[in-house]
Amino acid sequence: MAGGKWQWPLWMPYELYAKIDYIYGWPAFDSNNGFTAAQTFLNLIESLMYIYYLYILYAHGKTSPAASSDAPTAGLLGKQRSVEGRSGVLALLVGYSAALMTSSKTLLYCEFSEIEIVVIR
């Protein structure tokens, strides 16, 4: 928030955005709007799911034999990996669930922004 402890230098450009989109500024905070807190909570869960997916992939995964040894790679992240068995199923479930959260939140933002445009007018 503008004037907050962490505003400078990290969040200084955000001050302009908060003046335009009231849901992320003082008007929403003062009216006890819970959307921003709910959004933050879901973003944290989603990020933890993606981190856990990557942990499973690199802790239990093996370099894929389909990846050619002479093909250029971008370090650890550029190698094809596969996870089998129970860990593979868990990675698939967690990755799919996180991606579903991402897409559903995107749809929510689109719907919410349309509602906000109507209310602001």
The 8 nearest C-alpha neighbors of each residue, nearest first, counted from 0:
[[1, 3, 2, 24, 6, 14, 25, 17],
 [0, 2, 3, 14, 6, 11, 24, 17],
 [1, 3, 0, 6, 4, 5, 7, 14],
 [2, 4, 6, 0, 1, 5, 7, 10],
 [3, 5, 6, 2, 7, 0, 1, 10],
 [6, 4, 3, 7, 9, 10, 8, 2],
 [5, 7, 10, 3, 11, 4, 9, 8],
 [8, 6, 9, 11, 5, 10, 4, 3],
 [7, 9, 11, 10, 6, 5, 12, 4],
 [8, 10, 7, 11, 6, 5, 12, 13],
 [9, 11, 6, 13, 12, 8, 7, 5],
 [10, 12, 13, 7, 6, 8, 14, 9],
 [13, 11, 14, 10, 15, 16, 9, 8],
 [12, 14, 16, 10, 11, 15, 17, 0],
 [15, 13, 17, 12, 16, 11, 1, 18],
 [16, 14, 18, 13, 17, 12, 19, 11],
 [15, 17, 13, 19, 18, 14, 20, 12],
 [18, 16, 24, 14, 20, 23, 19, 15],
 [19, 17, 15, 16, 20, 21, 14, 24],
 [18, 20, 16, 17, 21, 15, 24, 23],
 [21, 19, 17, 22, 18, 16, 23, 24],
 [22, 20, 24, 23, 17, 26, 19, 27],
 [21, 23, 27, 20, 24, 35, 26, 17],
 [24, 22, 21, 17, 20, 27, 35, 25],
 [25, 23, 17, 21, 26, 22, 27, 0],
 [24, 26, 28, 27, 29, 0, 23, 21],
 [27, 25, 29, 28, 24, 21, 30, 22],
 [28, 26, 22, 30, 32, 25, 29, 24],
 [27, 29, 25, 31, 30, 26, 32, 24],
 [28, 30, 26, 31, 27, 25, 32, 24],
 [29, 31, 27, 28, 32, 26, 25, 33],
 [32, 30, 28, 29, 33, 27, 26, 34],
 [31, 33, 27, 30, 34, 28, 35, 29],
 [34, 32, 36, 35, 31, 37, 28, 27],
 [35, 33, 37, 36, 32, 38, 22, 39],
 [34, 36, 38, 37, 33, 39, 23, 22],
 [37, 35, 39, 33, 38, 34, 40, 32],
 [38, 36, 40, 34, 39, 35, 33, 41],
 [37, 39, 35, 41, 36, 40, 34, 42],
 [40, 38, 42, 36, 37, 41, 35, 43],
 [39, 41, 37, 43, 38, 42, 36, 44],
 [40, 42, 44, 38, 43, 39, 45, 37],
 [43, 41, 39, 45, 40, 44, 46, 38],
 [44, 42, 46, 40, 41, 45, 47, 39],
 [43, 45, 41, 47, 46, 42, 48, 40],
 [44, 46, 42, 48, 43, 47, 97, 41],
 [47, 45, 49, 43, 48, 44, 42, 50],
 [48, 46, 50, 44, 49, 45, 51, 43],
 [47, 49, 51, 45, 46, 50, 97, 52],
 [48, 50, 52, 46, 51, 47, 53, 45],
 [51, 49, 47, 53, 52, 48, 54, 46],
 [50, 52, 54, 48, 53, 49, 47, 55],
 [53, 51, 49, 55, 54, 50, 90, 94],
 [54, 52, 56, 50, 51, 55, 57, 49],
 [53, 55, 51, 57, 52, 56, 58, 50],
 [56, 54, 58, 52, 53, 59, 57, 90],
 [55, 57, 60, 53, 54, 59, 58, 52],
 [56, 58, 60, 54, 55, 59, 53, 61],
 [59, 57, 55, 54, 56, 60, 53, 61],
 [60, 58, 55, 57, 56, 82, 61, 86],
 [61, 59, 82, 56, 81, 57, 80, 58],
 [60, 62, 80, 81, 63, 82, 59, 57],
 [63, 61, 80, 79, 64, 81, 60, 78],
 [62, 64, 80, 65, 79, 66, 81, 61],
 [65, 63, 66, 62, 67, 79, 80, 61],
 [66, 64, 63, 67, 79, 62, 68, 80],
 [67, 65, 64, 63, 79, 68, 78, 70],
 [66, 68, 70, 69, 65, 64, 71, 63],
 [67, 69, 70, 66, 71, 64, 72, 65],
 [68, 70, 67, 71, 66, 72, 65, 78],
 [71, 69, 67, 68, 72, 66, 78, 73],
 [72, 70, 69, 73, 68, 77, 67, 74],
 [73, 71, 77, 74, 78, 70, 75, 76],
 [72, 74, 77, 76, 75, 71, 78, 70],
 [75, 73, 77, 76, 72, 78, 71, 79],
 [74, 76, 77, 78, 73, 72, 79, 57],
 [77, 75, 74, 78, 73, 79, 72, 80],
 [76, 78, 73, 72, 74, 75, 79, 71],
 [79, 77, 76, 75, 72, 80, 62, 74],
 [78, 80, 63, 62, 66, 77, 81, 65],
 [81, 79, 62, 63, 61, 60, 78, 82],
 [82, 80, 60, 61, 63, 62, 83, 79],
 [81, 83, 60, 87, 59, 56, 86, 61],
 [84, 82, 87, 86, 81, 85, 88, 60],
 [85, 83, 87, 86, 88, 82, 89, 59],
 [84, 86, 88, 87, 89, 83, 90, 82],
 [87, 85, 89, 88, 84, 90, 83, 82],
 [88, 86, 82, 83, 90, 84, 85, 89],
 [87, 89, 91, 85, 90, 86, 92, 84],
 [88, 90, 86, 92, 87, 91, 93, 85],
 [91, 89, 87, 93, 52, 88, 92, 94],
 [92, 90, 88, 94, 89, 93, 95, 87],
 [91, 93, 89, 95, 90, 94, 96, 88],
 [92, 94, 96, 90, 95, 91, 89, 97],
 [95, 93, 97, 91, 96, 92, 52, 90],
 [94, 96, 98, 92, 97, 93, 91, 99],
 [97, 95, 99, 93, 98, 94, 92, 100],
 [96, 98, 100, 94, 99, 95, 45, 48],
 [97, 99, 101, 95, 100, 96, 94, 102],
 [100, 98, 96, 102, 97, 101, 103, 95],
 [101, 99, 97, 103, 98, 102, 104, 96],
 [102, 100, 98, 104, 99, 103, 105, 97],
 [101, 103, 105, 99, 104, 100, 98, 106],
 [104, 102, 106, 100, 105, 101, 99, 107],
 [105, 103, 107, 101, 106, 102, 100, 108],
 [106, 104, 102, 108, 103, 107, 101, 109],
 [105, 107, 109, 103, 104, 108, 110, 102],
 [106, 108, 104, 110, 105, 109, 111, 103],
 [109, 107, 111, 105, 106, 110, 112, 104],
 [108, 110, 106, 112, 107, 111, 105, 113],
 [111, 109, 107, 113, 108, 112, 106, 114],
 [112, 110, 108, 114, 113, 109, 107, 115],
 [113, 111, 115, 109, 114, 110, 108, 116],
 [112, 114, 116, 110, 111, 115, 109, 117],
 [113, 115, 111, 117, 112, 116, 118, 110],
 [114, 116, 118, 112, 117, 113, 119, 111],
 [117, 115, 113, 119, 114, 118, 112, 120],
 [116, 118, 114, 115, 120, 119, 113, 112],
 [117, 119, 115, 120, 116, 114, 113, 112],
 [120, 118, 116, 117, 115, 114, 21, 113],
 [119, 117, 118, 116, 115, 114, 113, 112]]
